[in-house]
Amino acid sequence: MNIAIAGCGYVGLVTGVCLAEAGHEVTCIDIDRRKIQQLKRGNSPVYEPGLNQLLRRNMEQGTIRFQVNGEEAYRQADVLMIAVGTPQQADGQADLQFVFQVAKEMGNEAKPGAILVVKSTVPVGTCDQIDRYVHQELGRNERLYVASNPEFLREGSAISDTLRADRLVIGAETKEVVDRLEEMYANFHLPFVKTDRKSAEMIKYASNAFLATKISFINEIASICRKTGADVELVAKGMGLDQRIGSSFLRAGIGYGGSCFPKDTNALVQIAGNVSHDFELLKAVIKVNNEQRTCFIRNIQERLGSQLEGKRIALLGLSFKPNTDDLREAPSIPIAYELHQLGAELVAYDPVAMHQAARELPDGVIFAQTLEAAIKDADAVCILTEWAEIQSYSLKKYRELMKQPIIFDGRNCHTLEEAEKAGIEYHSIGRRPILPVYM
């Protein structure tokens, strides 16, 4: 098939490369000329393991290309995909201006019988609105089909999540459209969930809201564990072995971040409000997540003092999760601002996200080129992202390099046994503190 994709961010680019890998002719369009030039050189504008290799292979084979202007590509495409951003507005609702801008361009140019597929995360009913917009407001006489095909990519494993997904959701109003999209994905050999458009749109929001709920739930359990002396790691293990619960997303920490969970949970609260439903459970999930960072700062203050002037604190890991350079809604940002306001001298390190972090973190933050340089002579260390490099780093090195070996681990990267053996002071989430015998 001939496929045109509007938007060269995580979703559009990864989807495009994987569809090209499956044998389709793909054109990716983006209004950002610098991004398109970078892609034409075979370099992805986003950090994603394995993406550059797949990108370059398909460029060499001529199955994928990149353009700023999409008119020609839209005219030739059998399937046109909208994969542009839907940023959060001040009231929590998704901003759909870019979605409808692209829908207008596609609606004016697409050939009769083509399928317009919405991959962007959009409120329930958006595909219906686009359908009416294209055929009524644009005055289009020839039929253009509209379908929902939400994405479930995790940054850091987006290629695997596309090629080996748990399921592919296709929401359409006719069997013909479903069959054609199923044919497009045939080489992926994945199970399909075939629904109407509104249900497909809701599946995306409901899935992310449920995963966010699991995270906030285990963080609430962690708070109780800390006060009662239980160990949240053991509790999560015991819970996760129950097949009805599962172990995924039961890891206590400083809360979720990224481009999806914060935006989608807030949007779903607004979607519910628009139909006069008070989504109290999801509001509590959001509240708990926001409070995790406050609790983390409070623990630091309880140990180092309410004011942190003269304290050198190293921040290890800045991206919202490992294997990505994305800092959108990363817990590291509010934590850094709060520590900075309390007077701490901050030294930060991340394997790939420091260039982006320089634009997001407070002025005066020192960016170290290595993990060792970050922790050298530090009064305390905050582990904020569970990068493999940080998880595998010897705890004995902290004792050798720091002024005083005090670690606040917001991701529970190390076992309590490792901390005891290393002779460091170690504070984690939902577990007892490790205090050296000399204290």
Secondary structure, 3 states (H helix, E strand, C coil): CEEEEECCCHHHHHHHHHHHHCCCEEEEECCCHHHHHHHHCCCCCCCCCCHHHHHHHHHHHCCEEEECCCHHHHHHCCEEEECCCCCECCCCCECCHHHHHHHHHHHHHCCCCCEEEECCCCCCCHHHHHHHHHHHHCCCCCCCEEEECCCCCCCCCHHHHHHCCCCEEEECCCHHHHHHHHHHCHHHCCCEEEECHHHHHHHHHHHHHHHHHHHHHHHHHHHHHHHHCCCHHHHHHHHHCCCCCCCCCCCCCCCCCCCCHHHHHHHHHHHHHHCCCCCHHHHHHHHHHHHHHHHHHHHHHHHHCCCCCCCEEEEECCCCCCCCCCCCCCCHHHHHHHHHHCCCEEEEECCCCHHHHHHHCCCCCEECCCHHHHHCCCCEEEECCCCHHHHCCCHHHHHHHCCCCEEEECCCCCCHHHHHHHCCEEECCCCCCECCCCC
